Amino acid sequence: MARNEETGIMELVENMLCGAEQSLSRLITLVEMDAPDVPQIMKTILPRTGRAYSIGITGPPGSGKSTLVDRLTAIARCKGLSVGIIAVDPTSPFSGGAVLGDRIRMQQHYLDEGVFIRSMATRGCLGGLPRAARAVIKLLDAFGKDLIIVETVGVGQTELDIMKMVDTTVVVLFPGGGDAIQTMKAGLMEIANIFVVNKADRPGADQLVMELEAMLSLNPKNSYWQVPVLATQAVNNVGIEELYREIERHRSVLESTGQLSQQRQTQRRAELIQAIEQEVSERLSSLMEKDENLIALCEQVEKGERDPYSAARDILSNRAMLRGWFARMESEGKGENKKK
């Protein structure tokens, strides 16, 4: 990275830390693009992170997640809290960007200086969240937001990534969609800190609440927190105050038991492992097109002469070969950064 470019990035970060929303938006764009400056950005903002509280809102499509986020934001603002919202929308098949459906449903907060809304496209990720979401949470935290709400795209059975990024996970369901069985299939029983049955004015809502409570009684999540099941009507603003109080209560329990700190430590460790895996995978993929040993090994696997499992074990057990590859990956990585 050229000196003037590095200076420009640091100026962006400094302006963002001083409250410039335009700089925040530009930094989020860099993170979404996985720009080479991202590690430096994250390193610089680290001392300013860890203050915000994050809430994940997940569940199947049509459950009313965006309206719930809108109503929760209104309560938080009445309490004097600043709010950052990450609304994950489906990826546009034309532009590759986000289809801005969620932002349309949050119009009342557009002119509120205490609320920052950012739509993000899934970009092919199957966990309901793009990989960049975690870094964006940190940017909003460093920017000074008190509360960060992350709404997943609503992909049905693969929304488990959210629990690895936030402090409190709210799973939203609605009657009439076979949600009790869907919940067990999706593994959402394991990630929910709070269950919400939204659109509770519809037939079958009471039955769904009872089914969820019965399943939770058979499989308690942990000793310090009993997962509540709440009925809401987000469109009519019914039950939202109760939901907000339960989120506050969950935060209080996490803080008083030391679970919040432990949970965040676990998340940071998982993030480190994921970052290493991604970096090594990308560099190794590049090397597989250049290194003679790797090319020969790949050809053997492709032809069926070697199975991939023993080939991978041979690679990982050859320390001399690994040291040479990593040295080469490091030198090539530095060369690419200089070009950029």
Secondary structure, 3 states (H helix, E strand, C coil): CCHHHHHHHHHHHHHHHCCCHHHHHHHHHHHHCCCCCHHHHHHHHHHHCCCCEEEEEECCCCCCHHHHHHHHHHHHHHCCCCEEEEEEECECCCCCCECCHHHHCCHHHCCCCCEEEEEEECCCCCCCCCCCHHHHHHHHHHHCCCEEEEECCCCCCCCHHHHHCCCEEEEEECCCCCHHHHHHHHCHHHHCCEEEECCCCCCCHHHHHHHHHHHHHHCCCCCCCCCCEEECEHHHCECHHHHHHHHHHHHHHHHHHCHHHHHHHHHHHHHHHHHHHHHHHHHHHHHCCCCHHHHHHHHHHHCCCCCHHHHHHHHHHCHHHHHHHHHHHHHHHHHHHHHC
